[in-house]
């Protein structure tokens, strides 16, 4: 498996978003801390502590993004993307500490003590500015996270989105304090609104913490999202040639999703066809995965409707041999099979015979209904035969002879033309003929055999004869029955 390439543009954009979040957190933490101390508002001080935690989280996110974008190496073959998930988990722990402290202080003020809170204009202004800054940076983080599938940035964005709501709650608490100061002593209980607002902030942060922690743990434990496996399987099964999905595994590592999938393919498919199917499965599954890496394994299977010749071809293919002209004769005690077996042309007869005998034993062991196998050995290597063209007079004379004989000897066949060459051992000829396009292939094959016999009996000295038989209405090379 090749390591996924590093997207430099994505790395740059993610780091810029994380760095801007750090700067915003520094600014807000300072503003809220000053406003909280001057006003004595627990809600604002809680928000200051929350922003301080945001700053730590933003720093961790920046570090995690830098680490996660390092390319895979020998000790981290899946890359360093888990750094983002680990950062989110640590951020969860910080938020839990924040929730505990804020809740404790809020309960203390509600039931056991009082603190003078000043609802100054500056307090309202700081919280309003906080909401604007949080809204701006959350949008930047969300946009970058979705574009580059970064869980760390998405967690940061979700975190800062809740800051907007918690700031609104604090402003509400300050508003209640302001009302209590103007409505008179009978409304003094509204002063408790600040502590209640702090409790609301703690609850909001707790909810966000639970969501972040669960996602971080799921990623670290390689838990697949609900329905993700079904979507991957559906994508693989949509590829023509895939019979079933037998194994499917996925894992998340930061922005990368790694998928290992095994699909069943007809064993009669060629190696090239199997590769084509695997490539298409990779493409379809990658559309579901997005950014990541997909490994497809092909598992060849035997179809229930395979005939005897196809089963023999499959046995031979496992030994890197090719068979053709397979004929099976049904006898009283089983089948007798006669076939041609192609072996490497550079082997001697003894070596070729050993390979063929081994193939024969494997066929009879796997297919017990076969009682005898007769093999004709042929060289597998295609030869380049030196040849020369015939003169136009000689070609015309040969074509005239076979054009007269073929229609007489082979009924239902029309002769169009022939190509001739002279090789060291005689003539080589390719005859182009036509026949009724509705006849069965078996009958067409019989016609080809008879045409070859006609050629060999009509012209002395033919070393090799090939026949191209096509429907009369269409002939390869632009020749048709109407022309």
PyMOL commands that set and color helices and strands:
alter all, ss='L'
color gray80, all
select helices_A, chain A and resi 8-39+42-68+82-111+121-148+151-183+185-220+228-237+271-289+308-318+349-366+392-409+441-458
alter helices_A, ss='H'
color red, helices_A
select strands_A, chain A and resi 242-253+256-266+292-301+322-331+334-343+370-379+387-389+414-423+426-435+462-471
alter strands_A, ss='S'
color yellow, strands_A
deselect
rebuild
show_as cartoon
